[in-house]
Amino acid sequence: MDDNKQFWERFSRHYAGFMRRSQTTYQQICKAMRPFLKRDMDVLELACGTGQLSVPLSPCVRSWEATDLFS
């Protein structure tokens, strides 16, 4: 197993709590991005993590494809 995968295997049990504490920040990012999204757009999001941007912003566009290294 490579070092990157080992890191995420160890960190994953703490990740959900960390992301919950960052929820306000993600809401602010979504608010800043929303005006740039159009209903006719197709979006490709790389390194989406657990979808903190993907889930709330995907209804704003035609399609949203999200992926992450360990998806």
mmJSON file of the N, C-alpha and C atoms, coordinates in Angstrom:
{"data_MODEL":{"atom_site":{
"group_PDB":["ATOM","ATOM","ATOM","ATOM","ATOM","ATOM","ATOM","ATOM","ATOM","ATOM","ATOM","ATOM","ATOM","ATOM","ATOM","ATOM","ATOM","ATOM","ATOM","ATOM","ATOM","ATOM","ATOM","ATOM","ATOM","ATOM","ATOM","ATOM","ATOM","ATOM","ATOM","ATOM","ATOM","ATOM","ATOM","ATOM","ATOM","ATOM","ATOM","ATOM","ATOM","ATOM","ATOM","ATOM","ATOM","ATOM","ATOM","ATOM","ATOM","ATOM","ATOM","ATOM","ATOM","ATOM","ATOM","ATOM","ATOM","ATOM","ATOM","ATOM","ATOM","ATOM","ATOM","ATOM","ATOM","ATOM","ATOM","ATOM","ATOM","ATOM","ATOM","ATOM","ATOM","ATOM","ATOM","ATOM","ATOM","ATOM","ATOM","ATOM","ATOM","ATOM","ATOM","ATOM","ATOM","ATOM","ATOM","ATOM","ATOM","ATOM","ATOM","ATOM","ATOM","ATOM","ATOM","ATOM","ATOM","ATOM","ATOM","ATOM","ATOM","ATOM","ATOM","ATOM","ATOM","ATOM","ATOM","ATOM","ATOM","ATOM","ATOM","ATOM","ATOM","ATOM","ATOM","ATOM","ATOM","ATOM","ATOM","ATOM","ATOM","ATOM","ATOM","ATOM","ATOM","ATOM","ATOM","ATOM","ATOM","ATOM","ATOM","ATOM","ATOM","ATOM","ATOM","ATOM","ATOM","ATOM","ATOM","ATOM","ATOM","ATOM","ATOM","ATOM","ATOM","ATOM","ATOM","ATOM","ATOM","ATOM","ATOM","ATOM","ATOM","ATOM","ATOM","ATOM","ATOM","ATOM","ATOM","ATOM","ATOM","ATOM","ATOM","ATOM","ATOM","ATOM","ATOM","ATOM","ATOM","ATOM","ATOM","ATOM","ATOM","ATOM","ATOM","ATOM","ATOM","ATOM","ATOM","ATOM","ATOM","ATOM","ATOM","ATOM","ATOM","ATOM","ATOM","ATOM","ATOM","ATOM","ATOM","ATOM","ATOM","ATOM","ATOM","ATOM","ATOM","ATOM","ATOM","ATOM","ATOM","ATOM","ATOM","ATOM","ATOM","ATOM","ATOM","ATOM","ATOM","ATOM","ATOM","ATOM","ATOM"],
"id":[1,2,3,4,5,6,7,8,9,10,11,12,13,14,15,16,17,18,19,20,21,22,23,24,25,26,27,28,29,30,31,32,33,34,35,36,37,38,39,40,41,42,43,44,45,46,47,48,49,50,51,52,53,54,55,56,57,58,59,60,61,62,63,64,65,66,67,68,69,70,71,72,73,74,75,76,77,78,79,80,81,82,83,84,85,86,87,88,89,90,91,92,93,94,95,96,97,98,99,100,101,102,103,104,105,106,107,108,109,110,111,112,113,114,115,116,117,118,119,120,121,122,123,124,125,126,127,128,129,130,131,132,133,134,135,136,137,138,139,140,141,142,143,144,145,146,147,148,149,150,151,152,153,154,155,156,157,158,159,160,161,162,163,164,165,166,167,168,169,170,171,172,173,174,175,176,177,178,179,180,181,182,183,184,185,186,187,188,189,190,191,192,193,194,195,196,197,198,199,200,201,202,203,204,205,206,207,208,209,210,211,212,213],
"type_symbol":["N","C","C","N","C","C","N","C","C","N","C","C","N","C","C","N","C","C","N","C","C","N","C","C","N","C","C","N","C","C","N","C","C","N","C","C","N","C","C","N","C","C","N","C","C","N","C","C","N","C","C","N","C","C","N","C","C","N","C","C","N","C","C","N","C","C","N","C","C","N","C","C","N","C","C","N","C","C","N","C","C","N","C","C","N","C","C","N","C","C","N","C","C","N","C","C","N","C","C","N","C","C","N","C","C","N","C","C","N","C","C","N","C","C","N","C","C","N","C","C","N","C","C","N","C","C","N","C","C","N","C","C","N","C","C","N","C","C","N","C","C","N","C","C","N","C","C","N","C","C","N","C","C","N","C","C","N","C","C","N","C","C","N","C","C","N","C","C","N","C","C","N","C","C","N","C","C","N","C","C","N","C","C","N","C","C","N","C","C","N","C","C","N","C","C","N","C","C","N","C","C","N","C","C","N","C","C","N","C","C","N","C","C"],
"label_atom_id":["N","CA","C","N","CA","C","N","CA","C","N","CA","C","N","CA","C","N","CA","C","N","CA","C","N","CA","C","N","CA","C","N","CA","C","N","CA","C","N","CA","C","N","CA","C","N","CA","C","N","CA","C","N","CA","C","N","CA","C","N","CA","C","N","CA","C","N","CA","C","N","CA","C","N","CA","C","N","CA","C","N","CA","C","N","CA","C","N","CA","C","N","CA","C","N","CA","C","N","CA","C","N","CA","C","N","CA","C","N","CA","C","N","CA","C","N","CA","C","N","CA","C","N","CA","C","N","CA","C","N","CA","C","N","CA","C","N","CA","C","N","CA","C","N","CA","C","N","CA","C","N","CA","C","N","CA","C","N","CA","C","N","CA","C","N","CA","C","N","CA","C","N","CA","C","N","CA","C","N","CA","C","N","CA","C","N","CA","C","N","CA","C","N","CA","C","N","CA","C","N","CA","C","N","CA","C","N","CA","C","N","CA","C","N","CA","C","N","CA","C","N","CA","C","N","CA","C","N","CA","C","N","CA","C","N","CA","C","N","CA","C","N","CA","C","N","CA","C"],
"label_alt_id":[null,null,null,null,null,null,null,null,null,null,null,null,null,null,null,null,null,null,null,null,null,null,null,null,null,null,null,null,null,null,null,null,null,null,null,null,null,null,null,null,null,null,null,null,null,null,null,null,null,null,null,null,null,null,null,null,null,null,null,null,null,null,null,null,null,null,null,null,null,null,null,null,null,null,null,null,null,null,null,null,null,null,null,null,null,null,null,null,null,null,null,null,null,null,null,null,null,null,null,null,null,null,null,null,null,null,null,null,null,null,null,null,null,null,null,null,null,null,null,null,null,null,null,null,null,null,null,null,null,null,null,null,null,null,null,null,null,null,null,null,null,null,null,null,null,null,null,null,null,null,null,null,null,null,null,null,null,null,null,null,null,null,null,null,null,null,null,null,null,null,null,null,null,null,null,null,null,null,null,null,null,null,null,null,null,null,null,null,null,null,null,null,null,null,null,null,null,null,null,null,null,null,null,null,null,null,null,null,null,null,null,null,null],
"label_comp_id":["MET","MET","MET","ASP","ASP","ASP","ASP","ASP","ASP","ASN","ASN","ASN","LYS","LYS","LYS","GLN","GLN","GLN","PHE","PHE","PHE","TRP","TRP","TRP","GLU","GLU","GLU","ARG","ARG","ARG","PHE","PHE","PHE","SER","SER","SER","ARG","ARG","ARG","HIS","HIS","HIS","TYR","TYR","TYR","ALA","ALA","ALA","GLY","GLY","GLY","PHE","PHE","PHE","MET","MET","MET","ARG","ARG","ARG","ARG","ARG","ARG","SER","SER","SER","GLN","GLN","GLN","THR","THR","THR","THR","THR","THR","TYR","TYR","TYR","GLN","GLN","GLN","GLN","GLN","GLN","ILE","ILE","ILE","CYS","CYS","CYS","LYS","LYS","LYS","ALA","ALA","ALA","MET","MET","MET","ARG","ARG","ARG","PRO","PRO","PRO","PHE","PHE","PHE","LEU","LEU","LEU","LYS","LYS","LYS","ARG","ARG","ARG","ASP","ASP","ASP","MET","MET","MET","ASP","ASP","ASP","VAL","VAL","VAL","LEU","LEU","LEU","GLU","GLU","GLU","LEU","LEU","LEU","ALA","ALA","ALA","CYS","CYS","CYS","GLY","GLY","GLY","THR","THR","THR","GLY","GLY","GLY","GLN","GLN","GLN","LEU","LEU","LEU","SER","SER","SER","VAL","VAL","VAL","PRO","PRO","PRO","LEU","LEU","LEU","SER","SER","SER","PRO","PRO","PRO","CYS","CYS","CYS","VAL","VAL","VAL","ARG","ARG","ARG","SER","SER","SER","TRP","TRP","TRP","GLU","GLU","GLU","ALA","ALA","ALA","THR","THR","THR","ASP","ASP","ASP","LEU","LEU","LEU","PHE","PHE","PHE","SER","SER","SER"],
"label_asym_id":["A","A","A","A","A","A","A","A","A","A","A","A","A","A","A","A","A","A","A","A","A","A","A","A","A","A","A","A","A","A","A","A","A","A","A","A","A","A","A","A","A","A","A","A","A","A","A","A","A","A","A","A","A","A","A","A","A","A","A","A","A","A","A","A","A","A","A","A","A","A","A","A","A","A","A","A","A","A","A","A","A","A","A","A","A","A","A","A","A","A","A","A","A","A","A","A","A","A","A","A","A","A","A","A","A","A","A","A","A","A","A","A","A","A","A","A","A","A","A","A","A","A","A","A","A","A","A","A","A","A","A","A","A","A","A","A","A","A","A","A","A","A","A","A","A","A","A","A","A","A","A","A","A","A","A","A","A","A","A","A","A","A","A","A","A","A","A","A","A","A","A","A","A","A","A","A","A","A","A","A","A","A","A","A","A","A","A","A","A","A","A","A","A","A","A","A","A","A","A","A","A","A","A","A","A","A","A","A","A","A","A","A","A"],
"label_entity_id":["1","1","1","1","1","1","1","1","1","1","1","1","1","1","1","1","1","1","1","1","1","1","1","1","1","1","1","1","1","1","1","1","1","1","1","1","1","1","1","1","1","1","1","1","1","1","1","1","1","1","1","1","1","1","1","1","1","1","1","1","1","1","1","1","1","1","1","1","1","1","1","1","1","1","1","1","1","1","1","1","1","1","1","1","1","1","1","1","1","1","1","1","1","1","1","1","1","1","1","1","1","1","1","1","1","1","1","1","1","1","1","1","1","1","1","1","1","1","1","1","1","1","1","1","1","1","1","1","1","1","1","1","1","1","1","1","1","1","1","1","1","1","1","1","1","1","1","1","1","1","1","1","1","1","1","1","1","1","1","1","1","1","1","1","1","1","1","1","1","1","1","1","1","1","1","1","1","1","1","1","1","1","1","1","1","1","1","1","1","1","1","1","1","1","1","1","1","1","1","1","1","1","1","1","1","1","1","1","1","1","1","1","1"],
"label_seq_id":[1,1,1,2,2,2,3,3,3,4,4,4,5,5,5,6,6,6,7,7,7,8,8,8,9,9,9,10,10,10,11,11,11,12,12,12,13,13,13,14,14,14,15,15,15,16,16,16,17,17,17,18,18,18,19,19,19,20,20,20,21,21,21,22,22,22,23,23,23,24,24,24,25,25,25,26,26,26,27,27,27,28,28,28,29,29,29,30,30,30,31,31,31,32,32,32,33,33,33,34,34,34,35,35,35,36,36,36,37,37,37,38,38,38,39,39,39,40,40,40,41,41,41,42,42,42,43,43,43,44,44,44,45,45,45,46,46,46,47,47,47,48,48,48,49,49,49,50,50,50,51,51,51,52,52,52,53,53,53,54,54,54,55,55,55,56,56,56,57,57,57,58,58,58,59,59,59,60,60,60,61,61,61,62,62,62,63,63,63,64,64,64,65,65,65,66,66,66,67,67,67,68,68,68,69,69,69,70,70,70,71,71,71],
"pdbx_PDB_ins_code":[null,null,null,null,null,null,null,null,null,null,null,null,null,null,null,null,null,null,null,null,null,null,null,null,null,null,null,null,null,null,null,null,null,null,null,null,null,null,null,null,null,null,null,null,null,null,null,null,null,null,null,null,null,null,null,null,null,null,null,null,null,null,null,null,null,null,null,null,null,null,null,null,null,null,null,null,null,null,null,null,null,null,null,null,null,null,null,null,null,null,null,null,null,null,null,null,null,null,null,null,null,null,null,null,null,null,null,null,null,null,null,null,null,null,null,null,null,null,null,null,null,null,null,null,null,null,null,null,null,null,null,null,null,null,null,null,null,null,null,null,null,null,null,null,null,null,null,null,null,null,null,null,null,null,null,null,null,null,null,null,null,null,null,null,null,null,null,null,null,null,null,null,null,null,null,null,null,null,null,null,null,null,null,null,null,null,null,null,null,null,null,null,null,null,null,null,null,null,null,null,null,null,null,null,null,null,null,null,null,null,null,null,null],
"Cartn_x":[0.853,0.0,0.91,0.604,1.448,1.177,2.1,2.003,0.722,0.297,-0.905,-2.133,-2.255,-3.408,-3.352,-2.173,-2.04,-2.481,-2.082,-2.492,-4.01,-4.679,-6.143,-6.834,-6.249,-6.823,-6.817,-5.729,-5.634,-6.518,-6.551,-7.258,-8.766,-9.231,-10.655,-11.576,-11.166,-12.05,-12.259,-11.373,-11.491,-12.088,-12.144,-12.496,-13.915,-14.864,-16.275,-16.466,-15.896,-16.014,-15.336,-14.188,-13.462,-14.301,-14.925,-15.719,-16.978,-17.58,-18.749,-18.37,-17.199,-16.746,-16.464,-16.238,-15.945,-17.184,-18.351,-19.583,-19.853,-19.629,-19.87,-18.99,-17.746,-16.824,-17.327,-17.77,-18.281,-19.547,-20.382,-21.579,-21.19,-20.173,-19.703,-19.107,-18.366,-17.796,-18.921,-19.93,-21.064,-21.768,-21.968,-22.623,-21.817,-20.482,-19.62,-19.604,-19.751,-19.687,-21.008,-22.124,-23.446,-23.698,-23.324,-23.598,-22.875,-21.835,-21.072,-21.593,-22.522,-23.065,-24.324,-24.443,-25.593,-26.271,-27.571,-28.357,-27.883,-27.19,-26.747,-25.31,-24.714,-23.321,-23.233,-22.126,-21.714,-20.434,-20.397,-19.273,-18.553,-17.231,-16.39,-15.622,-15.864,-15.164,-14.177,-12.921,-11.871,-11.502,-11.17,-10.83,-12.022,-13.173,-14.418,-14.539,-13.669,-13.782,-15.11,-15.831,-17.129,-18.3,-18.003,-19.066,-19.623,-18.852,-19.351,-19.721,-19.136,-19.52,-20.454,-20.178,-20.94,-22.428,-22.749,-24.158,-24.977,-24.545,-25.387,-25.377,-24.315,-24.228,-24.731,-24.788,-25.171,-26.561,-27.549,-28.847,-28.807,-27.713,-27.608,-27.182,-26.787,-26.253,-26.945,-26.677,-27.277,-26.75,-25.421,-24.843,-23.586,-23.339,-22.17,-21.546,-20.368,-19.605,-18.517,-18.493,-17.521,-16.754,-15.466,-14.642,-13.523,-12.997,-11.883,-10.96,-9.749,-8.752,-9.218,-9.885,-10.302,-11.803,-12.479,-13.928,-14.22],
"Cartn_y":[-1.166,0.0,1.243,2.19,3.384,4.313,5.258,6.149,6.976,7.461,8.287,7.488,6.298,5.473,5.114,4.835,4.525,5.719,6.918,8.115,8.205,8.081,8.232,7.093,5.915,4.802,5.135,5.738,6.111,7.314,8.309,9.563,9.442,8.473,8.384,8.355,7.749,7.688,9.061,10.008,11.359,12.348,11.945,12.858,13.399,12.561,12.998,14.098,13.93,14.957,16.251,16.138,17.312,18.071,17.364,17.999,18.639,18.03,18.645,19.984,20.045,21.301,22.36,21.949,22.882,23.239,22.81,22.988,24.451,25.361,26.782,27.284,26.844,27.235,26.729,25.475,24.924,25.647,26.045,26.813,28.157,28.786,30.061,29.874,28.795,28.505,28.293,27.534,27.29,28.599,29.439,30.732,31.564,31.534,32.29,31.695,30.382,29.713,29.763,29.721,29.603,30.6,31.872,32.82,32.481,31.679,31.329,30.079,29.39,28.154,28.452,27.797,27.999,26.659,26.704,25.476,24.649,25.26,24.501,23.983,24.09,23.66,22.176,21.584,20.252,20.461,19.959,20.192,18.882,18.938,17.824,18.297,17.666,18.016,16.904,17.261,16.318,16.543,15.476,15.542,16.048,15.425,15.886,15.5,14.661,14.229,13.546,13.977,13.364,14.172,15.112,15.806,17.049,17.723,18.909,20.03,20.048,21.016,20.363,19.133,18.419,18.35,17.932,17.703,18.997,20.061,21.259,22.034,21.91,22.714,21.999,20.69,19.952,20.297,20.671,21.049,22.336,23.077,24.353,24.194,22.976,22.745,21.555,21.374,20.238,18.911,18.805,17.567,17.881,17.053,17.238,15.866,15.687,14.436,14.701,13.927,14.144,12.861,12.985,11.817,12.163,11.142,11.322,10.126,10.259,9.207,7.859,7.845,6.574,6.345,6.998,6.81,5.393],
"Cartn_z":[0.0,0.0,0.0,-0.863,-0.918,0.269,0.497,1.66,1.674,0.497,0.421,0.866,0.367,0.741,2.225,2.743,4.167,5.02,4.608,5.344,5.41,4.26,4.24,4.963,4.944,5.711,7.205,7.693,9.109,9.439,8.551,8.81,8.634,7.894,7.53,8.744,9.832,11.013,11.649,11.375,11.918,10.914,9.663,8.572,8.687,8.986,9.042,10.082,11.258,12.286,11.892,11.275,10.796,9.772,8.862,7.819,8.407,9.416,10.068,10.705,11.304,11.91,10.854,9.613,8.517,7.714,8.154,7.387,7.045,7.98,7.725,6.589,6.575,5.501,4.158,4.095,2.838,2.382,3.306,2.937,2.332,2.871,2.328,0.937,0.737,-0.581,-1.594,-1.225,-2.123,-2.472,-1.499,-1.745,-2.735,-2.627,-3.537,-4.945,-5.06,-6.369,-7.137,-6.417,-7.039,-8.18,-8.058,-9.156,-10.471,-10.401,-11.601,-12.296,-11.658,-12.222,-13.014,-14.172,-15.067,-15.333,-15.572,-15.79,-16.978,-17.96,-19.13,-18.989,-17.823,-17.602,-17.257,-17.703,-17.268,-16.459,-15.237,-14.341,-14.053,-14.077,-13.65,-12.426,-11.294,-10.068,-9.737,-9.656,-9.276,-7.819,-7.129,-5.702,-4.888,-5.101,-4.464,-3.0,-2.519,-1.122,-0.898,0.12,0.419,-0.126,-1.024,-1.749,-1.095,-0.257,0.423,-0.543,-1.722,-2.754,-3.769,-4.116,-5.143,-4.837,-3.636,-3.277,-3.307,-2.634,-2.641,-3.953,-4.763,-5.982,-7.234,-7.214,-8.423,-8.963,-8.13,-8.692,-9.528,-9.45,-10.17,-11.627,-12.015,-13.363,-14.02,-15.308,-16.033,-15.495,-15.352,-14.817,-14.016,-13.038,-12.155,-11.959,-12.486,-12.329,-11.302,-10.22,-9.15,-8.881,-8.692,-8.426,-7.456,-6.822,-5.898,-6.056,-5.605,-5.777,-5.267,-4.13,-3.52,-3.61,-4.551,-4.72,-5.169],
"occupancy":[1.0,1.0,1.0,1.0,1.0,1.0,1.0,1.0,1.0,1.0,1.0,1.0,1.0,1.0,1.0,1.0,1.0,1.0,1.0,1.0,1.0,1.0,1.0,1.0,1.0,1.0,1.0,1.0,1.0,1.0,1.0,1.0,1.0,1.0,1.0,1.0,1.0,1.0,1.0,1.0,1.0,1.0,1.0,1.0,1.0,1.0,1.0,1.0,1.0,1.0,1.0,1.0,1.0,1.0,1.0,1.0,1.0,1.0,1.0,1.0,1.0,1.0,1.0,1.0,1.0,1.0,1.0,1.0,1.0,1.0,1.0,1.0,1.0,1.0,1.0,1.0,1.0,1.0,1.0,1.0,1.0,1.0,1.0,1.0,1.0,1.0,1.0,1.0,1.0,1.0,1.0,1.0,1.0,1.0,1.0,1.0,1.0,1.0,1.0,1.0,1.0,1.0,1.0,1.0,1.0,1.0,1.0,1.0,1.0,1.0,1.0,1.0,1.0,1.0,1.0,1.0,1.0,1.0,1.0,1.0,1.0,1.0,1.0,1.0,1.0,1.0,1.0,1.0,1.0,1.0,1.0,1.0,1.0,1.0,1.0,1.0,1.0,1.0,1.0,1.0,1.0,1.0,1.0,1.0,1.0,1.0,1.0,1.0,1.0,1.0,1.0,1.0,1.0,1.0,1.0,1.0,1.0,1.0,1.0,1.0,1.0,1.0,1.0,1.0,1.0,1.0,1.0,1.0,1.0,1.0,1.0,1.0,1.0,1.0,1.0,1.0,1.0,1.0,1.0,1.0,1.0,1.0,1.0,1.0,1.0,1.0,1.0,1.0,1.0,1.0,1.0,1.0,1.0,1.0,1.0,1.0,1.0,1.0,1.0,1.0,1.0,1.0,1.0,1.0,1.0,1.0,1.0,1.0,1.0,1.0,1.0,1.0,1.0],
"B_iso_or_equiv":[0.0,0.0,0.0,0.0,0.0,0.0,0.0,0.0,0.0,0.0,0.0,0.0,0.0,0.0,0.0,0.0,0.0,0.0,0.0,0.0,0.0,0.0,0.0,0.0,0.0,0.0,0.0,0.0,0.0,0.0,0.0,0.0,0.0,0.0,0.0,0.0,0.0,0.0,0.0,0.0,0.0,0.0,0.0,0.0,0.0,0.0,0.0,0.0,0.0,0.0,0.0,0.0,0.0,0.0,0.0,0.0,0.0,0.0,0.0,0.0,0.0,0.0,0.0,0.0,0.0,0.0,0.0,0.0,0.0,0.0,0.0,0.0,0.0,0.0,0.0,0.0,0.0,0.0,0.0,0.0,0.0,0.0,0.0,0.0,0.0,0.0,0.0,0.0,0.0,0.0,0.0,0.0,0.0,0.0,0.0,0.0,0.0,0.0,0.0,0.0,0.0,0.0,0.0,0.0,0.0,0.0,0.0,0.0,0.0,0.0,0.0,0.0,0.0,0.0,0.0,0.0,0.0,0.0,0.0,0.0,0.0,0.0,0.0,0.0,0.0,0.0,0.0,0.0,0.0,0.0,0.0,0.0,0.0,0.0,0.0,0.0,0.0,0.0,0.0,0.0,0.0,0.0,0.0,0.0,0.0,0.0,0.0,0.0,0.0,0.0,0.0,0.0,0.0,0.0,0.0,0.0,0.0,0.0,0.0,0.0,0.0,0.0,0.0,0.0,0.0,0.0,0.0,0.0,0.0,0.0,0.0,0.0,0.0,0.0,0.0,0.0,0.0,0.0,0.0,0.0,0.0,0.0,0.0,0.0,0.0,0.0,0.0,0.0,0.0,0.0,0.0,0.0,0.0,0.0,0.0,0.0,0.0,0.0,0.0,0.0,0.0,0.0,0.0,0.0,0.0,0.0,0.0,0.0,0.0,0.0,0.0,0.0,0.0],
"pdbx_formal_charge":[null,null,null,null,null,null,null,null,null,null,null,null,null,null,null,null,null,null,null,null,null,null,null,null,null,null,null,null,null,null,null,null,null,null,null,null,null,null,null,null,null,null,null,null,null,null,null,null,null,null,null,null,null,null,null,null,null,null,null,null,null,null,null,null,null,null,null,null,null,null,null,null,null,null,null,null,null,null,null,null,null,null,null,null,null,null,null,null,null,null,null,null,null,null,null,null,null,null,null,null,null,null,null,null,null,null,null,null,null,null,null,null,null,null,null,null,null,null,null,null,null,null,null,null,null,null,null,null,null,null,null,null,null,null,null,null,null,null,null,null,null,null,null,null,null,null,null,null,null,null,null,null,null,null,null,null,null,null,null,null,null,null,null,null,null,null,null,null,null,null,null,null,null,null,null,null,null,null,null,null,null,null,null,null,null,null,null,null,null,null,null,null,null,null,null,null,null,null,null,null,null,null,null,null,null,null,null,null,null,null,null,null,null],
"auth_seq_id":[1,1,1,2,2,2,3,3,3,4,4,4,5,5,5,6,6,6,7,7,7,8,8,8,9,9,9,10,10,10,11,11,11,12,12,12,13,13,13,14,14,14,15,15,15,16,16,16,17,17,17,18,18,18,19,19,19,20,20,20,21,21,21,22,22,22,23,23,23,24,24,24,25,25,25,26,26,26,27,27,27,28,28,28,29,29,29,30,30,30,31,31,31,32,32,32,33,33,33,34,34,34,35,35,35,36,36,36,37,37,37,38,38,38,39,39,39,40,40,40,41,41,41,42,42,42,43,43,43,44,44,44,45,45,45,46,46,46,47,47,47,48,48,48,49,49,49,50,50,50,51,51,51,52,52,52,53,53,53,54,54,54,55,55,55,56,56,56,57,57,57,58,58,58,59,59,59,60,60,60,61,61,61,62,62,62,63,63,63,64,64,64,65,65,65,66,66,66,67,67,67,68,68,68,69,69,69,70,70,70,71,71,71],
"auth_comp_id":["MET","MET","MET","ASP","ASP","ASP","ASP","ASP","ASP","ASN","ASN","ASN","LYS","LYS","LYS","GLN","GLN","GLN","PHE","PHE","PHE","TRP","TRP","TRP","GLU","GLU","GLU","ARG","ARG","ARG","PHE","PHE","PHE","SER","SER","SER","ARG","ARG","ARG","HIS","HIS","HIS","TYR","TYR","TYR","ALA","ALA","ALA","GLY","GLY","GLY","PHE","PHE","PHE","MET","MET","MET","ARG","ARG","ARG","ARG","ARG","ARG","SER","SER","SER","GLN","GLN","GLN","THR","THR","THR","THR","THR","THR","TYR","TYR","TYR","GLN","GLN","GLN","GLN","GLN","GLN","ILE","ILE","ILE","CYS","CYS","CYS","LYS","LYS","LYS","ALA","ALA","ALA","MET","MET","MET","ARG","ARG","ARG","PRO","PRO","PRO","PHE","PHE","PHE","LEU","LEU","LEU","LYS","LYS","LYS","ARG","ARG","ARG","ASP","ASP","ASP","MET","MET","MET","ASP","ASP","ASP","VAL","VAL","VAL","LEU","LEU","LEU","GLU","GLU","GLU","LEU","LEU","LEU","ALA","ALA","ALA","CYS","CYS","CYS","GLY","GLY","GLY","THR","THR","THR","GLY","GLY","GLY","GLN","GLN","GLN","LEU","LEU","LEU","SER","SER","SER","VAL","VAL","VAL","PRO","PRO","PRO","LEU","LEU","LEU","SER","SER","SER","PRO","PRO","PRO","CYS","CYS","CYS","VAL","VAL","VAL","ARG","ARG","ARG","SER","SER","SER","TRP","TRP","TRP","GLU","GLU","GLU","ALA","ALA","ALA","THR","THR","THR","ASP","ASP","ASP","LEU","LEU","LEU","PHE","PHE","PHE","SER","SER","SER"],
"auth_asym_id":["A","A","A","A","A","A","A","A","A","A","A","A","A","A","A","A","A","A","A","A","A","A","A","A","A","A","A","A","A","A","A","A","A","A","A","A","A","A","A","A","A","A","A","A","A","A","A","A","A","A","A","A","A","A","A","A","A","A","A","A","A","A","A","A","A","A","A","A","A","A","A","A","A","A","A","A","A","A","A","A","A","A","A","A","A","A","A","A","A","A","A","A","A","A","A","A","A","A","A","A","A","A","A","A","A","A","A","A","A","A","A","A","A","A","A","A","A","A","A","A","A","A","A","A","A","A","A","A","A","A","A","A","A","A","A","A","A","A","A","A","A","A","A","A","A","A","A","A","A","A","A","A","A","A","A","A","A","A","A","A","A","A","A","A","A","A","A","A","A","A","A","A","A","A","A","A","A","A","A","A","A","A","A","A","A","A","A","A","A","A","A","A","A","A","A","A","A","A","A","A","A","A","A","A","A","A","A","A","A","A","A","A","A"],
"auth_atom_id":["N","CA","C","N","CA","C","N","CA","C","N","CA","C","N","CA","C","N","CA","C","N","CA","C","N","CA","C","N","CA","C","N","CA","C","N","CA","C","N","CA","C","N","CA","C","N","CA","C","N","CA","C","N","CA","C","N","CA","C","N","CA","C","N","CA","C","N","CA","C","N","CA","C","N","CA","C","N","CA","C","N","CA","C","N","CA","C","N","CA","C","N","CA","C","N","CA","C","N","CA","C","N","CA","C","N","CA","C","N","CA","C","N","CA","C","N","CA","C","N","CA","C","N","CA","C","N","CA","C","N","CA","C","N","CA","C","N","CA","C","N","CA","C","N","CA","C","N","CA","C","N","CA","C","N","CA","C","N","CA","C","N","CA","C","N","CA","C","N","CA","C","N","CA","C","N","CA","C","N","CA","C","N","CA","C","N","CA","C","N","CA","C","N","CA","C","N","CA","C","N","CA","C","N","CA","C","N","CA","C","N","CA","C","N","CA","C","N","CA","C","N","CA","C","N","CA","C","N","CA","C","N","CA","C","N","CA","C","N","CA","C","N","CA","C","N","CA","C"],
"pdbx_PDB_model_num":[1,1,1,1,1,1,1,1,1,1,1,1,1,1,1,1,1,1,1,1,1,1,1,1,1,1,1,1,1,1,1,1,1,1,1,1,1,1,1,1,1,1,1,1,1,1,1,1,1,1,1,1,1,1,1,1,1,1,1,1,1,1,1,1,1,1,1,1,1,1,1,1,1,1,1,1,1,1,1,1,1,1,1,1,1,1,1,1,1,1,1,1,1,1,1,1,1,1,1,1,1,1,1,1,1,1,1,1,1,1,1,1,1,1,1,1,1,1,1,1,1,1,1,1,1,1,1,1,1,1,1,1,1,1,1,1,1,1,1,1,1,1,1,1,1,1,1,1,1,1,1,1,1,1,1,1,1,1,1,1,1,1,1,1,1,1,1,1,1,1,1,1,1,1,1,1,1,1,1,1,1,1,1,1,1,1,1,1,1,1,1,1,1,1,1,1,1,1,1,1,1,1,1,1,1,1,1,1,1,1,1,1,1]
}}}
